[in-house]
Amino acid sequence: MLLTASPLGTALGGPLTTALGPRATLGGSGLATLTLGALACVLLLARRWNRSGIEKRALLSHG
């Protein structure tokens, strides 16, 4: 993934920075990073909640 991401980032980064400006490009990158991090947290918490619910139901059905 790193091998394709580097040329793609270089090919898109230059024109994107030229079109939007450096401040908007960095701001958009930061916002995208925070959004993806928040989404990952929500997904991990939902997975943990679902897993604990499954374990509780298994204990209740066997108990």
N, CA, C and O of each residue as an XYZ file, in Angstrom:
252
protein
N       0.826     -1.171      0.000
C       0.000      0.000      0.000
C       0.876      1.242      0.000
O       0.542      2.224     -0.662
N       1.967      1.225      0.711
C       2.850      2.382      0.784
C       3.451      2.704     -0.577
O       3.664      3.872     -0.905
N       3.723      1.674     -1.368
C       4.345      1.903     -2.670
C       3.414      2.635     -3.626
O       3.878      3.434     -4.440
N       2.123      2.385     -3.547
C       1.189      3.092     -4.423
C       0.728      4.409     -3.820
O       0.352      5.325     -4.552
N       0.752      4.518     -2.500
C       0.279      5.744     -1.852
C       1.235      6.905     -2.085
O       0.797      8.045     -2.239
N       2.522      6.632     -2.110
C       3.492      7.712     -2.268
C       3.390      8.406     -3.629
O       3.291      9.632     -3.664
N       3.411      7.678     -4.747
C       3.257      8.371     -6.031
C       1.878      9.013     -6.189
O       1.754     10.081     -6.788
N       0.860      8.373     -5.662
C      -0.488      8.933     -5.752
C      -0.591     10.215     -4.944
O      -1.198     11.187     -5.393
N      -0.002     10.223     -3.757
C       0.004     11.431     -2.942
C       0.768     12.565     -3.600
O       0.364     13.725     -3.520
N       1.862     12.230     -4.244
C       2.646     13.248     -4.943
C       1.893     13.777     -6.158
O       1.891     14.980     -6.418
N       1.258     12.880     -6.897
C       0.535     13.289     -8.098
C      -0.685     14.146     -7.770
O      -0.990     15.091     -8.498
N      -1.378     13.831     -6.693
C      -2.576     14.590     -6.311
C      -2.267     15.760     -5.386
O      -2.976     16.766     -5.392
N      -1.214     15.628     -4.597
C      -0.905     16.656     -3.602
C      -0.507     17.988     -4.195
O      -0.925     19.033     -3.697
N       0.286     17.975     -5.241
C       0.730     19.225     -5.854
C      -0.420     20.041     -6.431
O      -0.590     21.205     -6.069
N      -1.209     19.450     -7.318
C      -2.341     20.209     -7.867
C      -3.382     20.587     -6.811
O      -3.983     21.659     -6.889
N      -3.594     19.728     -5.843
C      -4.567     20.024     -4.791
C      -4.104     21.215     -3.952
O      -4.892     22.112     -3.651
N      -2.837     21.220     -3.581
C      -2.303     22.339     -2.809
C      -2.316     23.622     -3.625
O      -2.589     24.695     -3.088
N      -2.027     23.522     -4.907
C      -2.068     24.699     -5.771
C      -3.489     25.247     -5.871
O      -3.695     26.460     -5.829
N      -4.458     24.358     -6.003
C      -5.846     24.788     -6.174
C      -6.445     25.349     -4.883
O      -7.132     26.369     -4.907
N      -6.187     24.689     -3.769
C      -6.821     25.078     -2.505
C      -5.964     25.989     -1.641
O      -6.483     26.746     -0.821
N      -4.677     25.918     -1.822
C      -3.760     26.650     -0.956
C      -3.289     25.758      0.173
O      -3.957     24.788      0.531
N      -2.132     26.090      0.734
C      -1.555     25.213      1.764
C      -2.393     25.156      3.044
O      -2.515     24.088      3.644
N      -2.962     26.261      3.467
C      -3.737     26.268      4.715
C      -4.976     25.384      4.600
O      -5.265     24.599      5.503
N      -5.706     25.508      3.497
C      -6.908     24.693      3.309
C      -6.559     23.213      3.146
O      -7.294     22.341      3.610
N      -5.435     22.936      2.486
C      -5.022     21.547      2.298
C      -4.675     20.898      3.630
O      -5.101     19.775      3.904
N      -3.902     21.598      4.463
C      -3.561     21.054      5.781
C      -4.784     20.958      6.684
O      -4.928     19.996      7.440
N      -5.655     21.942      6.608
C      -6.882     21.893      7.403
C      -7.769     20.729      6.998
O      -8.316     20.032      7.853
N      -7.912     20.519      5.707
C      -8.708     19.386      5.222
C      -8.101     18.054      5.605
O      -8.811     17.109      5.949
N      -6.781     17.985      5.544
C      -6.099     16.751      5.935
C      -6.299     16.471      7.420
O      -6.560     15.334      7.814
N      -6.177     17.499      8.231
C      -6.398     17.331      9.673
C      -7.827     16.934      9.985
O      -8.061     16.064     10.824
N      -8.777     17.559      9.323
C     -10.189     17.223      9.532
C     -10.483     15.787      9.103
O     -11.221     15.070      9.780
N      -9.908     15.375      7.988
C     -10.100     13.998      7.533
C      -9.493     13.005      8.525
O     -10.077     11.952      8.781
N      -8.333     13.331      9.081
C      -7.691     12.459     10.064
C      -8.548     12.335     11.318
O      -8.752     11.232     11.824
N      -9.049     13.458     11.820
C      -9.909     13.422     13.004
C     -11.205     12.662     12.743
O     -11.673     11.916     13.604
N     -11.779     12.847     11.572
C     -13.018     12.151     11.232
C     -12.805     10.647     11.164
O     -13.610      9.879     11.691
N     -11.730     10.227     10.522
C     -11.445      8.790     10.438
C     -11.128      8.199     11.815
O     -11.512      7.065     12.102
N     -10.436      8.953     12.661
C     -10.159      8.487     14.018
C     -11.432      8.332     14.837
O     -11.589      7.347     15.559
N     -12.347      9.302     14.731
C     -13.621      9.218     15.442
C     -14.446      8.038     14.936
O     -15.072      7.333     15.728
N     -14.450      7.822     13.634
C     -15.177      6.692     13.068
C     -14.598      5.365     13.564
O     -15.348      4.442     13.882
N     -13.285      5.268     13.628
C     -12.643      4.051     14.129
C     -13.019      3.804     15.589
O     -13.272      2.664     15.979
N     -13.057      4.868     16.400
C     -13.454      4.723     17.810
C     -14.885      4.222     17.924
O     -15.167      3.322     18.715
N     -15.785      4.793     17.145
C     -17.183      4.373     17.185
C     -17.319      2.910     16.774
O     -18.056      2.153     17.405
N     -16.617      2.516     15.728
C     -16.692      1.128     15.278
C     -16.116      0.164     16.312
O     -16.674     -0.911     16.535
N     -15.014      0.538     16.938
C     -14.424     -0.331     17.959
C     -15.331     -0.448     19.185
O     -15.487     -1.534     19.742
N     -15.922      0.660     19.598
C     -16.840      0.610     20.740
C     -18.085     -0.212     20.415
O     -18.566     -0.961     21.265
N     -18.611     -0.082     19.199
C     -19.773     -0.871     18.798
C     -19.417     -2.355     18.760
O     -20.220     -3.198     19.162
N     -18.240     -2.669     18.288
C     -17.806     -4.068     18.251
C     -17.654     -4.629     19.661
O     -18.051     -5.761     19.934
N     -17.073     -3.825     20.557
C     -16.902     -4.267     21.940
C     -18.256     -4.463     22.607
O     -18.468     -5.445     23.318
N     -19.186     -3.514     22.374
C     -20.507     -3.602     22.967
C     -21.237     -4.839     22.454
O     -21.882     -5.550     23.225
N     -21.134     -5.092     21.156
C     -21.789     -6.249     20.553
C     -21.197     -7.545     21.090
O     -21.925     -8.498     21.369
N     -19.900     -7.578     21.230
C     -19.240     -8.789     21.719
C     -19.632     -9.069     23.165
O     -19.888    -10.221     23.514
N     -19.684     -8.047     24.012
C     -20.059     -8.265     25.407
C     -21.519     -8.695     25.505
O     -21.869     -9.491     26.376
N     -22.378     -8.177     24.620
C     -23.773     -8.600     24.601
C     -23.917    -10.055     24.219
O     -24.753    -10.767     24.776
N     -23.113    -10.500     23.279
C     -23.147    -11.903     22.863
C     -22.694    -12.797     24.011
O     -23.295    -13.846     24.244
N     -21.640    -12.403     24.735
C     -21.145    -13.201     25.852
C     -22.177    -13.276     26.970
O     -22.359    -14.339     27.565
N     -22.854    -12.174     27.267
C     -23.880    -12.178     28.315
C     -25.039    -13.090     27.929
O     -25.546    -13.834     28.768
N     -25.463    -13.038     26.667
C     -26.560    -13.896     26.225
C     -26.154    -15.370     26.277
O     -26.977    -16.233     26.582
N     -24.885    -15.654     25.980
C     -24.408    -17.044     26.044
C     -24.415    -17.539     27.488
O     -24.775    -18.687     27.747
N     -24.023    -16.686     28.424
C     -24.049    -17.074     29.833
C     -25.471    -17.294     30.323
O     -25.729    -18.226     31.085
N     -26.383    -16.459     29.897
C     -27.777    -16.603     30.317
C     -28.408    -17.861     29.745
O     -29.218    -18.499     30.417
N     -28.060    -18.227     28.533
C     -28.658    -19.416     27.924
C     -28.097    -20.698     28.517
O     -28.782    -21.721     28.538
N     -26.858    -20.658     29.001
C     -26.247    -21.844     29.608
C     -26.528    -21.928     31.105
O     -26.427    -23.002     31.699
N     -26.882    -20.788     31.717
C     -27.051    -20.755     33.178
C     -28.414    -21.082     33.557
O     -28.737    -21.101     34.745
